[in-house]
Amino acid sequence: MLWLCTSNESKQPPQTRYRRGPLKWYYNFVNVRSAESQELDEVFLMGYDAWGAGLPVRMFLDSCLASYKYKQGTFYVLEDSNGTLLSSCIVYPLTAFGGVVS
């Protein structure tokens, strides 16, 4: 699997292929999978700096866990070969937004 990933590292990590382009590195030692329920706090904290709105961390996490919007989607994580979470995204079924897509 070849995955597009940004990096602030000054040197090339081991077992990495890369090329110059809009993003610094192209990694080939990562995995994408659905997030496990015990990882959701870590996933939500990835967005705390942008979406936290000054809330205390626990209040932010509780609001994410209770979110109707988040319950409608499936979270996926990008992890490195050591299992460290690098990134996450949420995928929604199109029917959750009102039905037929044309």
N, C-alpha and C positions, 0 to 999 in steps of 0.2 A: 504494500500500500504506500502511496506517495501522498503526503499531506502538506498543505501550504501552511506555514507557521512563521510568525515573526519572532525575532530573538534580539536581545540586547547583548548577547555574549560576544566577546571580542575575538574568540577563536572558535574554530569548527569543533563541535562535539565529536566523540568517537563514533564510528559507523554511520556517518552522515554524508549524504550526497547534497550538494548545493549548487545553485547557480545564481548569478546576480539577476535581479528583477525588481518588481515593485515591492516585494517583501524580501527580507534578508536571506532566509534559509528555507530550504525545502527538506523536511525531515522524512526519513523512512523508517523510524523506529517508534512509531506511535500507534495507538489503537483508539477507535471510536466505539463506544458502547452506550447502552442506556444507563442512566444514573441509578444507583441503588438508593433506597430510602434513607439509609444512614449517611449518605453523602450530600443530602439536600442542603443542610446548613452550609457546607463548604461551597456548594454551587451558588447558593443565594449570596454568600459573602463576596463572591467574585464581582457582584454588581453593587455592593454596598456603597463604594465611593461615589458612584454615579447616581444611585437611586435611593440612598439612605435618608436623604433630606434632613439630616441632623438628628434622626431618631437614635435612641440607644440601640446598640446591636441586638439585644434580646428582643426588643419591641419590633425591630425591622424583620428579624427572622420569624417571629410569630405572625406578622402580617403576611409575609411570603407564604408560610405554610397554610394560612387560612385563605389565601387568594383564590377566588373562583376561577380567575383567568389561568393561573398556573395549574390548577387541577384539571383543566381542559386539554392540556398538552402533555407531551412526553419529553423529559429532559434527557439529553445525551451529553456525554463528557468525552473529551479528548485527553488521553493519559499517555505518559511516556512509558518506556519499558520497565521502569521501577514502580509503576502504578500511581505516580504523582499526577494529580489532576492539573492540566494545563489550561483548559478552556471548557466552556459549556455552551449549550444552546437549547432552546425549547422548540419543539415542532408541534404544530397544531393541525388536526385534521380540518380540511377545508369546510366540511359540513358543520363544524362548530361555529362557523361565521355566517350561518343563515341559509345553507342549503346548496342549491345547484350552482356550479361554476361554469360559465360559458366562455 
